[in-house]
Amino acid sequence: MRLNSILNRYLFKEMLSPFVLSLMFFTFVFLMAKILDITNLIVNYSIGLTSVVMLLVYTIPHFLEFVIPISVMVSVLLTFMRLAGDNEIVAMKAGGFSLYRLLPPVIAFCFAGAVLTAFMTISGVPWGKFAFKKLTYKIASSHIDIGLKERTFNEMFKGVVLYVNKVDIKNKTITDVFIEDQRDKNIASTIVSPEGVIFSDPAKLFFKIRLYNGLINRVDLEKRSVQTINFGTYDINLDITKVGYDFKKIKKKEKEMSLSELRLYLKKTSPGDEKYVQALMEYYRKFSIPFACFALGLLAVPLGVQTSSAKRSYGIGLGLFFILLYYLLMSAGFVFGEAGLYPPVIGMWIPDIVIGVIAIFLLVKAAGDSPVNIMFLYNFFKRIFQK
């Protein structure tokens, strides 16, 4: 049996078109959630087109680590559904080809998908997430309006803490303002005001808050005196160049670390630490998700073969069900792994094992021309959840 045979090339090419279409469709669906946030940045904050494009680019690797396995399964499923609907599977079996003979191009296709997914999980996602964070901080430094979060203590300026109950971006107004100014080592100032206006010019590194009808409490630490001042209008100037975002000191989260950084982090962290468990799960996840291409791809073969043209919606529904099942098991693995109910390696690999076992079982039944009865899976999982 030659891997480069006409049949193998034919099946491999048949899977390429639905894979590309699925990849584009699911990527667009995942991006829709981010597009709403980015559109808000464009409309309300006048963010440049270059920054918007880069934010989208940095987000794509995170989506692709999930989209690629899904697209692999959908492409294999649609290909074998079409072959079964056009009776090409019957013709191949009549020509002496068993279902196992059709697996080499599927395995090769799943391997290509696994390599792409591994590249995303190991290199693409850490790079994209950390670059996204750095660009977000840079935008917040240039457009302070974005950095001001409502009902949150904002510490973007060194020595100054701002609390704002509500921010009106269009009118540049803020309400219920609390400011703690400790830029002077000898004097601690607390400013309270019901309303204010923001004046900023990022090009000139100029940022000012004008407050109205407020109160200032000043504590002189050297003289040990307290002074209270009522004001009608008060301006507080802040230096954008002293925004407290030091990119060199930004701490990476587990998902932003590369493989080597995760290994170094695991060596330095105590096994009893909560962060150690999260880093260990992220480490195993980088390898388990690529293998989902094999588990889901092989599962799509029996689902597609035994789906007639009249029941194509049924086959697609089953495929989506198993995709959802895989990621539900992955989410459950994170939850139970963090809770310490079982080791992180089990939580991250159990989805591949469960889907893989189901794929092999259905594949054997389909190769023996036995009908695939999905109800036994429903009863199986029902018993498990009841226990």
BALOBA-1460 file (C-alpha; in Angstrom, 3 decimals):
// residues 387
<rec num="1" residu="m" x="0.000" y="0.000" z="0.000"/>
<rec num="2" residu="r" x="1.550" y="3.269" z="-1.122"/>
<rec num="3" residu="l" x="0.780" y="6.459" z="0.758"/>
<rec num="4" residu="n" x="1.048" y="8.391" z="-2.487"/>
<rec num="5" residu="s" x="-1.568" y="6.333" z="-4.301"/>
<rec num="6" residu="i" x="-4.352" y="7.862" z="-6.386"/>
<rec num="7" residu="l" x="-6.977" y="7.040" z="-3.749"/>
<rec num="8" residu="n" x="-4.980" y="8.615" z="-0.942"/>
<rec num="9" residu="r" x="-4.326" y="11.780" z="-2.920"/>
<rec num="10" residu="y" x="-7.983" y="11.939" z="-3.907"/>
<rec num="11" residu="l" x="-9.224" y="11.692" z="-0.308"/>
<rec num="12" residu="f" x="-6.636" y="14.161" z="0.972"/>
<rec num="13" residu="k" x="-7.576" y="16.770" z="-1.638"/>
<rec num="14" residu="e" x="-11.267" y="16.246" z="-0.894"/>
<rec num="15" residu="m" x="-10.652" y="17.209" z="2.735"/>
<rec num="16" residu="l" x="-8.718" y="20.402" z="1.960"/>
<rec num="17" residu="s" x="-11.585" y="22.563" z="0.671"/>
<rec num="18" residu="p" x="-13.988" y="21.966" z="3.611"/>
<rec num="19" residu="f" x="-11.056" y="22.444" z="5.997"/>
<rec num="20" residu="v" x="-10.233" y="25.900" z="4.604"/>
<rec num="21" residu="l" x="-13.891" y="26.933" z="4.593"/>
<rec num="22" residu="s" x="-14.428" y="25.636" z="8.144"/>
<rec num="23" residu="l" x="-11.270" y="27.373" z="9.331"/>
<rec num="24" residu="m" x="-12.416" y="30.702" z="7.913"/>
<rec num="25" residu="f" x="-15.984" y="30.325" z="9.176"/>
<rec num="26" residu="f" x="-15.161" y="29.328" z="12.762"/>
<rec num="27" residu="t" x="-12.386" y="31.937" z="12.996"/>
<rec num="28" residu="f" x="-14.867" y="34.604" z="11.935"/>
<rec num="29" residu="v" x="-17.377" y="33.354" z="14.521"/>
<rec num="30" residu="f" x="-14.775" y="33.474" z="17.301"/>
<rec num="31" residu="l" x="-13.603" y="36.917" z="16.203"/>
<rec num="32" residu="m" x="-17.118" y="38.369" z="16.366"/>
<rec num="33" residu="a" x="-16.897" y="38.661" z="20.154"/>
<rec num="34" residu="k" x="-13.629" y="40.599" z="19.921"/>
<rec num="35" residu="i" x="-14.779" y="42.709" z="16.994"/>
<rec num="36" residu="l" x="-17.489" y="44.249" z="19.180"/>
<rec num="37" residu="d" x="-14.913" y="45.345" z="21.760"/>
<rec num="38" residu="i" x="-12.508" y="46.613" z="19.124"/>
<rec num="39" residu="t" x="-15.300" y="48.496" z="17.343"/>
<rec num="40" residu="n" x="-15.977" y="50.235" z="20.642"/>
<rec num="41" residu="l" x="-12.325" y="51.295" z="20.773"/>
<rec num="42" residu="i" x="-12.517" y="52.717" z="17.247"/>
<rec num="43" residu="v" x="-15.782" y="54.630" z="17.756"/>
<rec num="44" residu="n" x="-15.280" y="55.956" z="21.272"/>
<rec num="45" residu="y" x="-11.497" y="56.266" z="21.547"/>
<rec num="46" residu="s" x="-10.374" y="56.924" z="17.950"/>
<rec num="47" residu="i" x="-7.793" y="54.141" z="18.008"/>
<rec num="48" residu="g" x="-5.677" y="53.981" z="14.851"/>
<rec num="49" residu="l" x="-6.333" y="51.351" z="12.191"/>
<rec num="50" residu="t" x="-2.854" y="49.877" z="12.644"/>
<rec num="51" residu="s" x="-3.460" y="49.212" z="16.343"/>
<rec num="52" residu="v" x="-6.837" y="47.644" z="15.572"/>
<rec num="53" residu="v" x="-5.339" y="45.311" z="12.970"/>
<rec num="54" residu="m" x="-2.543" y="44.284" z="15.341"/>
<rec num="55" residu="l" x="-5.040" y="43.571" z="18.129"/>
<rec num="56" residu="l" x="-6.900" y="41.229" z="15.761"/>
<rec num="57" residu="v" x="-3.657" y="39.550" z="14.674"/>
<rec num="58" residu="y" x="-2.620" y="38.956" z="18.284"/>
<rec num="59" residu="t" x="-6.036" y="37.444" z="19.047"/>
<rec num="60" residu="i" x="-6.143" y="34.965" z="16.152"/>
<rec num="61" residu="p" x="-3.628" y="32.373" z="17.547"/>
<rec num="62" residu="h" x="-5.782" y="31.893" z="20.646"/>
<rec num="63" residu="f" x="-8.790" y="31.122" z="18.458"/>
<rec num="64" residu="l" x="-6.866" y="28.878" z="16.064"/>
<rec num="65" residu="e" x="-5.804" y="26.436" z="18.787"/>
<rec num="66" residu="f" x="-9.503" y="25.558" z="19.129"/>
<rec num="67" residu="v" x="-10.603" y="26.188" z="15.557"/>
<rec num="68" residu="i" x="-8.052" y="23.895" z="13.866"/>
<rec num="69" residu="p" x="-9.181" y="20.651" z="15.636"/>
<rec num="70" residu="i" x="-12.812" y="21.600" z="15.006"/>
<rec num="71" residu="s" x="-12.091" y="22.273" z="11.325"/>
<rec num="72" residu="v" x="-10.242" y="18.946" z="10.988"/>
<rec num="73" residu="m" x="-13.237" y="17.018" z="12.281"/>
<rec num="74" residu="v" x="-15.746" y="18.984" z="10.195"/>
<rec num="75" residu="s" x="-13.717" y="18.530" z="6.998"/>
<rec num="76" residu="v" x="-13.320" y="14.770" z="7.514"/>
<rec num="77" residu="l" x="-17.002" y="14.441" z="8.430"/>
<rec num="78" residu="l" x="-18.233" y="16.397" z="5.401"/>
<rec num="79" residu="t" x="-15.891" y="14.508" z="3.062"/>
<rec num="80" residu="f" x="-17.053" y="11.055" z="4.152"/>
<rec num="81" residu="m" x="-20.684" y="12.187" z="4.251"/>
<rec num="82" residu="r" x="-20.364" y="13.233" z="0.611"/>
<rec num="83" residu="l" x="-18.623" y="9.977" z="-0.329"/>
<rec num="84" residu="a" x="-21.356" y="7.988" z="1.413"/>
<rec num="85" residu="g" x="-24.124" y="10.090" z="-0.133"/>
<rec num="86" residu="d" x="-22.696" y="9.605" z="-3.652"/>
<rec num="87" residu="n" x="-22.237" y="5.854" z="-3.008"/>
<rec num="88" residu="e" x="-18.482" y="6.187" z="-3.523"/>
<rec num="89" residu="i" x="-17.880" y="4.312" z="-0.274"/>
<rec num="90" residu="v" x="-19.945" y="1.413" z="-1.621"/>
<rec num="91" residu="a" x="-17.964" y="1.488" z="-4.878"/>
<rec num="92" residu="m" x="-14.662" y="1.444" z="-2.979"/>
<rec num="93" residu="k" x="-15.768" y="-1.519" z="-0.871"/>
<rec num="94" residu="a" x="-16.904" y="-3.309" z="-4.044"/>
<rec num="95" residu="g" x="-13.417" y="-2.731" z="-5.441"/>
<rec num="96" residu="g" x="-11.863" y="-4.506" z="-2.454"/>
<rec num="97" residu="f" x="-11.035" y="-1.483" z="-0.285"/>
<rec num="98" residu="s" x="-11.982" y="-1.803" z="3.371"/>
<rec num="99" residu="l" x="-12.689" y="1.171" z="5.606"/>
<rec num="100" residu="y" x="-9.255" y="0.746" z="7.183"/>
<rec num="101" residu="r" x="-7.718" y="1.236" z="3.727"/>
<rec num="102" residu="l" x="-9.205" y="4.767" z="3.690"/>
<rec num="103" residu="l" x="-7.558" y="5.766" z="6.986"/>
<rec num="104" residu="p" x="-3.975" y="6.664" z="5.859"/>
<rec num="105" residu="p" x="-4.957" y="9.981" z="4.190"/>
<rec num="106" residu="v" x="-7.198" y="10.799" z="7.171"/>
<rec num="107" residu="i" x="-4.334" y="10.134" z="9.598"/>
<rec num="108" residu="a" x="-1.978" y="12.238" z="7.455"/>
<rec num="109" residu="f" x="-4.551" y="15.035" z="7.396"/>
<rec num="110" residu="c" x="-5.002" y="14.836" z="11.181"/>
<rec num="111" residu="f" x="-1.217" y="14.875" z="11.615"/>
<rec num="112" residu="a" x="-0.962" y="18.098" z="9.584"/>
<rec num="113" residu="g" x="-3.716" y="19.622" z="11.724"/>
<rec num="114" residu="a" x="-1.971" y="18.478" z="14.916"/>
<rec num="115" residu="v" x="1.301" y="20.106" z="13.810"/>
<rec num="116" residu="l" x="-0.475" y="23.409" z="13.113"/>
<rec num="117" residu="t" x="-2.300" y="23.242" z="16.455"/>
<rec num="118" residu="a" x="0.929" y="22.413" z="18.315"/>
<rec num="119" residu="f" x="2.585" y="25.435" z="16.733"/>
<rec num="120" residu="m" x="-0.293" y="27.597" z="17.962"/>
<rec num="121" residu="t" x="-0.372" y="26.205" z="21.511"/>
<rec num="122" residu="i" x="3.404" y="26.197" z="22.008"/>
<rec num="123" residu="s" x="4.432" y="29.393" z="20.207"/>
<rec num="124" residu="g" x="1.464" y="31.287" z="18.758"/>
<rec num="125" residu="v" x="-0.765" y="31.639" z="21.813"/>
<rec num="126" residu="p" x="1.943" y="32.805" z="24.283"/>
<rec num="127" residu="w" x="3.252" y="35.300" z="21.733"/>
<rec num="128" residu="g" x="-0.216" y="36.588" z="20.842"/>
<rec num="129" residu="k" x="-1.496" y="36.938" z="24.405"/>
<rec num="130" residu="f" x="1.585" y="38.746" z="25.705"/>
<rec num="131" residu="a" x="1.802" y="41.010" z="22.642"/>
<rec num="132" residu="f" x="-1.916" y="41.795" z="23.044"/>
<rec num="133" residu="k" x="-1.339" y="42.786" z="26.674"/>
<rec num="134" residu="k" x="1.639" y="45.008" z="25.809"/>
<rec num="135" residu="l" x="-0.250" y="46.760" z="23.012"/>
<rec num="136" residu="t" x="-3.270" y="47.264" z="25.286"/>
<rec num="137" residu="y" x="-1.059" y="48.870" z="27.923"/>
<rec num="138" residu="k" x="0.559" y="51.065" z="25.295"/>
<rec num="139" residu="i" x="-2.850" y="52.205" z="24.017"/>
<rec num="140" residu="a" x="-3.971" y="52.887" z="27.573"/>
<rec num="141" residu="s" x="-0.857" y="54.993" z="28.113"/>
<rec num="142" residu="s" x="-1.556" y="57.083" z="24.992"/>
<rec num="143" residu="h" x="-5.335" y="57.252" z="25.522"/>
<rec num="144" residu="i" x="-5.883" y="57.622" z="29.235"/>
<rec num="145" residu="d" x="-9.643" y="57.538" z="28.733"/>
<rec num="146" residu="i" x="-9.353" y="53.816" z="27.991"/>
<rec num="147" residu="g" x="-7.293" y="53.169" z="31.091"/>
<rec num="148" residu="l" x="-9.833" y="54.752" z="33.419"/>
<rec num="149" residu="k" x="-12.101" y="51.942" z="34.542"/>
<rec num="150" residu="e" x="-15.357" y="52.624" z="36.324"/>
<rec num="151" residu="r" x="-15.754" y="51.589" z="39.965"/>
<rec num="152" residu="t" x="-12.134" y="50.453" z="40.103"/>
<rec num="153" residu="f" x="-9.058" y="51.854" z="41.833"/>
<rec num="154" residu="n" x="-6.869" y="52.890" z="38.884"/>
<rec num="155" residu="e" x="-3.146" y="52.916" z="39.652"/>
<rec num="156" residu="m" x="-1.776" y="53.694" z="36.186"/>
<rec num="157" residu="f" x="-0.012" y="56.856" z="37.458"/>
<rec num="158" residu="k" x="2.806" y="56.450" z="39.939"/>
<rec num="159" residu="g" x="1.887" y="57.905" z="43.303"/>
<rec num="160" residu="v" x="-1.717" y="58.584" z="42.289"/>
<rec num="161" residu="v" x="-4.785" y="56.416" z="42.802"/>
<rec num="162" residu="l" x="-8.003" y="57.335" z="40.955"/>
<rec num="163" residu="y" x="-11.479" y="56.027" z="41.603"/>
<rec num="164" residu="v" x="-14.294" y="57.059" z="39.252"/>
<rec num="165" residu="n" x="-17.872" y="55.871" z="39.577"/>
<rec num="166" residu="k" x="-18.819" y="56.684" z="35.959"/>
<rec num="167" residu="v" x="-16.954" y="57.809" z="32.842"/>
<rec num="168" residu="d" x="-18.716" y="59.500" z="29.913"/>
<rec num="169" residu="i" x="-16.279" y="59.073" z="27.038"/>
<rec num="170" residu="k" x="-18.134" y="61.242" z="24.524"/>
<rec num="171" residu="n" x="-18.450" y="64.253" z="26.811"/>
<rec num="172" residu="k" x="-15.146" y="63.569" z="28.622"/>
<rec num="173" residu="t" x="-16.888" y="63.868" z="31.989"/>
<rec num="174" residu="i" x="-16.474" y="61.819" z="35.155"/>
<rec num="175" residu="t" x="-18.671" y="61.584" z="38.246"/>
<rec num="176" residu="d" x="-18.060" y="60.691" z="41.903"/>
<rec num="177" residu="v" x="-14.291" y="61.084" z="41.807"/>
<rec num="178" residu="f" x="-11.866" y="60.023" z="44.537"/>
<rec num="179" residu="i" x="-8.132" y="60.767" z="44.155"/>
<rec num="180" residu="e" x="-5.303" y="59.906" z="46.518"/>
<rec num="181" residu="d" x="-2.164" y="61.879" z="45.635"/>
<rec num="182" residu="q" x="1.095" y="60.717" z="47.250"/>
<rec num="183" residu="r" x="3.557" y="62.173" z="44.763"/>
<rec num="184" residu="d" x="4.888" y="64.459" z="47.503"/>
<rec num="185" residu="k" x="6.564" y="62.312" z="50.149"/>
<rec num="186" residu="n" x="5.798" y="64.780" z="52.917"/>
<rec num="187" residu="i" x="2.188" y="65.557" z="52.004"/>
<rec num="188" residu="a" x="-0.640" y="63.069" z="51.433"/>
<rec num="189" residu="s" x="-3.642" y="64.579" z="49.674"/>
<rec num="190" residu="t" x="-7.122" y="63.130" z="49.338"/>
<rec num="191" residu="i" x="-9.466" y="64.779" z="46.835"/>
<rec num="192" residu="v" x="-13.200" y="64.095" z="46.603"/>
<rec num="193" residu="s" x="-15.451" y="65.635" z="43.960"/>
<rec num="194" residu="p" x="-18.932" y="64.868" z="42.591"/>
<rec num="195" residu="e" x="-17.962" y="65.658" z="38.983"/>
<rec num="196" residu="g" x="-15.098" y="66.556" z="36.702"/>
<rec num="197" residu="v" x="-13.872" y="66.921" z="33.126"/>
<rec num="198" residu="i" x="-10.959" y="65.202" z="31.383"/>
<rec num="199" residu="f" x="-8.532" y="67.204" z="29.216"/>
<rec num="200" residu="s" x="-5.881" y="65.225" z="27.367"/>
<rec num="201" residu="d" x="-3.489" y="65.557" z="24.442"/>
<rec num="202" residu="p" x="-1.520" y="62.308" z="23.985"/>
<rec num="203" residu="a" x="0.696" y="63.892" z="21.314"/>
<rec num="204" residu="k" x="1.946" y="66.494" z="23.834"/>
<rec num="205" residu="l" x="1.881" y="64.045" z="26.755"/>
<rec num="206" residu="f" x="-0.661" y="66.301" z="28.439"/>
<rec num="207" residu="f" x="-3.366" y="65.015" z="30.783"/>
<rec num="208" residu="k" x="-5.452" y="67.032" z="33.233"/>
<rec num="209" residu="i" x="-8.545" y="66.452" z="35.345"/>
<rec num="210" residu="r" x="-10.658" y="69.498" z="36.264"/>
<rec num="211" residu="l" x="-12.842" y="68.865" z="39.310"/>
<rec num="212" residu="y" x="-15.813" y="70.917" z="40.529"/>
<rec num="213" residu="n" x="-17.301" y="71.617" z="43.977"/>
<rec num="214" residu="g" x="-15.087" y="69.232" z="45.862"/>
<rec num="215" residu="l" x="-13.035" y="68.800" z="49.029"/>
<rec num="216" residu="i" x="-9.273" y="68.395" z="49.602"/>
<rec num="217" residu="n" x="-7.775" y="66.900" z="52.763"/>
<rec num="218" residu="r" x="-4.020" y="67.430" z="53.110"/>
<rec num="219" residu="v" x="-1.920" y="65.721" z="55.742"/>
<rec num="220" residu="d" x="1.550" y="67.194" z="56.378"/>
<rec num="221" residu="l" x="3.620" y="64.335" z="57.717"/>
<rec num="222" residu="e" x="6.501" y="66.533" z="58.870"/>
<rec num="223" residu="k" x="4.419" y="69.151" z="60.709"/>
<rec num="224" residu="r" x="1.766" y="66.610" z="61.661"/>
<rec num="225" residu="s" x="-1.021" y="68.925" z="60.596"/>
<rec num="226" residu="v" x="-4.232" y="68.446" z="58.641"/>
<rec num="227" residu="q" x="-5.717" y="70.989" z="56.263"/>
<rec num="228" residu="t" x="-9.179" y="70.878" z="54.694"/>
<rec num="229" residu="i" x="-9.983" y="72.957" z="51.606"/>
<rec num="230" residu="n" x="-13.304" y="73.403" z="49.829"/>
<rec num="231" residu="f" x="-12.995" y="74.341" z="46.167"/>
<rec num="232" residu="g" x="-15.239" y="75.341" z="43.293"/>
<rec num="233" residu="t" x="-12.742" y="74.392" z="40.596"/>
<rec num="234" residu="y" x="-9.533" y="72.398" z="40.991"/>
<rec num="235" residu="d" x="-7.124" y="71.161" z="38.325"/>
<rec num="236" residu="i" x="-4.849" y="68.186" z="38.850"/>
<rec num="237" residu="n" x="-2.108" y="67.656" z="36.249"/>
<rec num="238" residu="l" x="-0.733" y="64.199" z="35.559"/>
<rec num="239" residu="d" x="2.365" y="63.281" z="33.564"/>
<rec num="240" residu="i" x="1.692" y="60.649" z="30.910"/>
<rec num="241" residu="t" x="5.409" y="59.844" z="30.740"/>
<rec num="242" residu="k" x="5.141" y="58.538" z="34.303"/>
<rec num="243" residu="v" x="2.346" y="56.103" z="33.629"/>
<rec num="244" residu="g" x="3.081" y="53.034" z="35.706"/>
<rec num="245" residu="y" x="3.328" y="50.523" z="32.840"/>
<rec num="246" residu="d" x="6.832" y="49.075" z="32.807"/>
<rec num="247" residu="f" x="6.806" y="46.520" z="30.008"/>
<rec num="248" residu="k" x="9.984" y="44.898" z="31.296"/>
<rec num="249" residu="k" x="8.318" y="44.206" z="34.646"/>
<rec num="250" residu="i" x="5.013" y="42.914" z="33.312"/>
<rec num="251" residu="k" x="4.489" y="39.463" z="34.789"/>
<rec num="252" residu="k" x="3.415" y="36.791" z="32.365"/>
<rec num="253" residu="k" x="0.495" y="34.563" z="33.206"/>
<rec num="254" residu="e" x="0.621" y="30.839" z="32.586"/>
<rec num="255" residu="k" x="-1.037" y="31.091" z="29.152"/>
<rec num="256" residu="e" x="1.444" y="33.799" z="28.119"/>
<rec num="257" residu="m" x="4.507" y="31.661" z="28.855"/>
<rec num="258" residu="s" x="6.416" y="29.699" z="26.271"/>
<rec num="259" residu="l" x="7.284" y="26.037" z="26.812"/>
<rec num="260" residu="s" x="10.750" y="26.822" z="28.176"/>
<rec num="261" residu="e" x="9.363" y="29.544" z="30.455"/>
<rec num="262" residu="l" x="6.777" y="27.126" z="31.824"/>
<rec num="263" residu="r" x="9.454" y="24.542" z="32.564"/>
<rec num="264" residu="l" x="11.577" y="27.134" z="34.355"/>
<rec num="265" residu="y" x="8.541" y="28.386" z="36.272"/>
<rec num="266" residu="l" x="7.647" y="24.835" z="37.375"/>
<rec num="267" residu="k" x="11.194" y="24.280" z="38.631"/>
<rec num="268" residu="k" x="11.131" y="27.467" z="40.715"/>
<rec num="269" residu="t" x="7.594" y="27.049" z="42.079"/>
<rec num="270" residu="s" x="6.676" y="24.808" z="44.973"/>
<rec num="271" residu="p" x="4.349" y="21.882" z="44.075"/>
<rec num="272" residu="g" x="2.023" y="22.937" z="46.880"/>
<rec num="273" residu="d" x="1.441" y="26.360" z="45.327"/>
<rec num="274" residu="e" x="-1.857" y="26.994" z="43.516"/>
<rec num="275" residu="k" x="0.018" y="28.651" z="40.646"/>
<rec num="276" residu="y" x="2.080" y="25.484" z="40.239"/>
<rec num="277" residu="v" x="-1.023" y="23.426" z="39.481"/>
<rec num="278" residu="q" x="-2.266" y="25.998" z="36.948"/>
<rec num="279" residu="a" x="1.125" y="26.128" z="35.222"/>
<rec num="280" residu="l" x="1.318" y="22.319" z="35.122"/>
<rec num="281" residu="m" x="-2.139" y="22.070" z="33.540"/>
<rec num="282" residu="e" x="-1.171" y="24.679" z="30.963"/>
<rec num="283" residu="y" x="1.992" y="22.693" z="30.228"/>
<rec num="284" residu="y" x="0.068" y="19.473" z="29.538"/>
<rec num="285" residu="r" x="-2.640" y="21.346" z="27.647"/>
<rec num="286" residu="k" x="-0.114" y="22.493" z="25.057"/>
<rec num="287" residu="f" x="0.342" y="18.833" z="24.063"/>
<rec num="288" residu="s" x="-3.145" y="17.444" z="24.628"/>
<rec num="289" residu="i" x="-5.041" y="19.880" z="22.377"/>
<rec num="290" residu="p" x="-3.033" y="18.981" z="19.227"/>
<rec num="291" residu="f" x="-3.942" y="15.310" z="19.743"/>
<rec num="292" residu="a" x="-7.596" y="16.325" z="19.575"/>
<rec num="293" residu="c" x="-7.087" y="16.465" z="15.794"/>
<rec num="294" residu="f" x="-6.494" y="12.691" z="15.793"/>
<rec num="295" residu="a" x="-9.326" y="11.855" z="18.202"/>
<rec num="296" residu="l" x="-11.938" y="14.051" z="16.523"/>
<rec num="297" residu="g" x="-10.706" y="13.335" z="12.999"/>
<rec num="298" residu="l" x="-10.877" y="9.553" z="13.374"/>
<rec num="299" residu="l" x="-14.268" y="9.851" z="15.072"/>
<rec num="300" residu="a" x="-15.599" y="11.725" z="12.027"/>
<rec num="301" residu="v" x="-14.916" y="8.729" z="9.736"/>
<rec num="302" residu="p" x="-17.575" y="6.322" z="11.117"/>
<rec num="303" residu="l" x="-20.007" y="9.198" z="11.663"/>
<rec num="304" residu="g" x="-19.648" y="10.258" z="8.029"/>
<rec num="305" residu="v" x="-19.686" y="6.765" z="6.518"/>
<rec num="306" residu="q" x="-22.913" y="5.719" z="8.193"/>
<rec num="307" residu="t" x="-24.756" y="8.980" z="7.535"/>
<rec num="308" residu="s" x="-26.930" y="8.739" z="4.450"/>
<rec num="309" residu="s" x="-27.760" y="11.739" z="2.279"/>
<rec num="310" residu="a" x="-31.197" y="11.933" z="3.912"/>
<rec num="311" residu="k" x="-29.662" y="12.250" z="7.365"/>
<rec num="312" residu="r" x="-26.835" y="14.686" z="6.775"/>
<rec num="313" residu="s" x="-28.156" y="17.092" z="9.399"/>
<rec num="314" residu="y" x="-28.121" y="14.182" z="11.855"/>
<rec num="315" residu="g" x="-24.443" y="13.488" z="11.103"/>
<rec num="316" residu="i" x="-23.466" y="17.143" z="11.434"/>
<rec num="317" residu="g" x="-25.400" y="17.335" z="14.696"/>
<rec num="318" residu="l" x="-23.485" y="14.333" z="16.050"/>
<rec num="319" residu="g" x="-20.200" y="15.917" z="15.014"/>
<rec num="320" residu="l" x="-21.024" y="19.155" z="16.814"/>
<rec num="321" residu="f" x="-22.144" y="17.134" z="19.845"/>
<rec num="322" residu="f" x="-18.762" y="15.376" z="20.104"/>
<rec num="323" residu="i" x="-16.903" y="18.662" z="19.607"/>
<rec num="324" residu="l" x="-18.912" y="20.144" z="22.460"/>
<rec num="325" residu="l" x="-18.297" y="17.017" z="24.545"/>
<rec num="326" residu="y" x="-14.544" y="17.285" z="24.037"/>
<rec num="327" residu="y" x="-14.347" y="20.880" z="25.225"/>
<rec num="328" residu="l" x="-16.744" y="20.222" z="28.107"/>
<rec num="329" residu="l" x="-14.389" y="17.459" z="29.257"/>
<rec num="330" residu="m" x="-11.484" y="19.878" z="28.855"/>
<rec num="331" residu="s" x="-13.258" y="22.492" z="31.000"/>
<rec num="332" residu="a" x="-14.118" y="19.865" z="33.598"/>
<rec num="333" residu="g" x="-10.465" y="18.810" z="33.597"/>
<rec num="334" residu="f" x="-9.429" y="22.365" z="34.476"/>
<rec num="335" residu="v" x="-11.976" y="22.627" z="37.277"/>
<rec num="336" residu="f" x="-11.266" y="19.243" z="38.857"/>
<rec num="337" residu="g" x="-7.537" y="19.616" z="38.335"/>
<rec num="338" residu="e" x="-7.454" y="22.964" z="40.159"/>
<rec num="339" residu="a" x="-9.592" y="21.440" z="42.921"/>
<rec num="340" residu="g" x="-7.007" y="18.669" z="43.343"/>
<rec num="341" residu="l" x="-9.444" y="15.816" z="42.683"/>
<rec num="342" residu="y" x="-6.937" y="14.205" z="40.317"/>
<rec num="343" residu="p" x="-3.506" y="15.028" z="38.840"/>
<rec num="344" residu="p" x="-3.406" y="17.735" z="36.145"/>
<rec num="345" residu="v" x="-2.052" y="15.297" z="33.548"/>
<rec num="346" residu="i" x="-5.245" y="13.235" z="33.807"/>
<rec num="347" residu="g" x="-7.492" y="16.277" z="33.549"/>
<rec num="348" residu="m" x="-5.774" y="17.505" z="30.378"/>
<rec num="349" residu="w" x="-5.539" y="14.119" z="28.629"/>
<rec num="350" residu="i" x="-8.886" y="12.576" z="29.601"/>
<rec num="351" residu="p" x="-10.781" y="14.334" z="26.740"/>
<rec num="352" residu="d" x="-8.416" y="12.803" z="24.155"/>
<rec num="353" residu="i" x="-8.680" y="9.391" z="25.787"/>
<rec num="354" residu="v" x="-12.496" y="9.419" z="25.991"/>
<rec num="355" residu="i" x="-13.037" y="10.687" z="22.438"/>
<rec num="356" residu="g" x="-10.282" y="8.386" z="21.136"/>
<rec num="357" residu="v" x="-11.859" y="5.289" z="22.685"/>
<rec num="358" residu="i" x="-15.258" y="6.222" z="21.261"/>
<rec num="359" residu="a" x="-13.646" y="6.814" z="17.841"/>
<rec num="360" residu="i" x="-11.963" y="3.392" z="17.804"/>
<rec num="361" residu="f" x="-15.130" y="1.634" z="18.957"/>
<rec num="362" residu="l" x="-17.311" y="3.271" z="16.275"/>
<rec num="363" residu="l" x="-14.610" y="2.766" z="13.649"/>
<rec num="364" residu="v" x="-14.482" y="-0.984" z="14.324"/>
<rec num="365" residu="k" x="-18.261" y="-1.214" z="14.131"/>
<rec num="366" residu="a" x="-18.383" y="0.789" z="10.911"/>
<rec num="367" residu="a" x="-15.619" y="-1.334" z="9.337"/>
<rec num="368" residu="g" x="-17.662" y="-4.452" z="10.133"/>
<rec num="369" residu="d" x="-20.749" y="-2.880" z="8.510"/>
<rec num="370" residu="s" x="-22.499" y="-2.804" z="11.875"/>
<rec num="371" residu="p" x="-24.935" y="0.059" z="12.442"/>
<rec num="372" residu="v" x="-23.659" y="2.797" z="14.734"/>
<rec num="373" residu="n" x="-26.134" y="3.200" z="17.574"/>
<rec num="374" residu="i" x="-25.379" y="6.412" z="19.385"/>
<rec num="375" residu="m" x="-27.955" y="5.754" z="22.127"/>
<rec num="376" residu="f" x="-25.528" y="3.515" z="23.975"/>
<rec num="377" residu="l" x="-23.269" y="6.565" z="24.438"/>
<rec num="378" residu="y" x="-26.157" y="8.528" z="25.905"/>
<rec num="379" residu="n" x="-26.906" y="5.731" z="28.367"/>
<rec num="380" residu="f" x="-23.195" y="5.356" z="29.144"/>
<rec num="381" residu="f" x="-22.676" y="9.020" z="30.027"/>
<rec num="382" residu="k" x="-25.997" y="9.106" z="31.861"/>
<rec num="383" residu="r" x="-24.792" y="6.319" z="34.196"/>
<rec num="384" residu="i" x="-21.493" y="8.115" z="34.732"/>
<rec num="385" residu="f" x="-23.122" y="11.436" z="35.654"/>
<rec num="386" residu="q" x="-25.587" y="9.643" z="37.949"/>
<rec num="387" residu="k" x="-22.694" y="8.079" z="39.830"/>
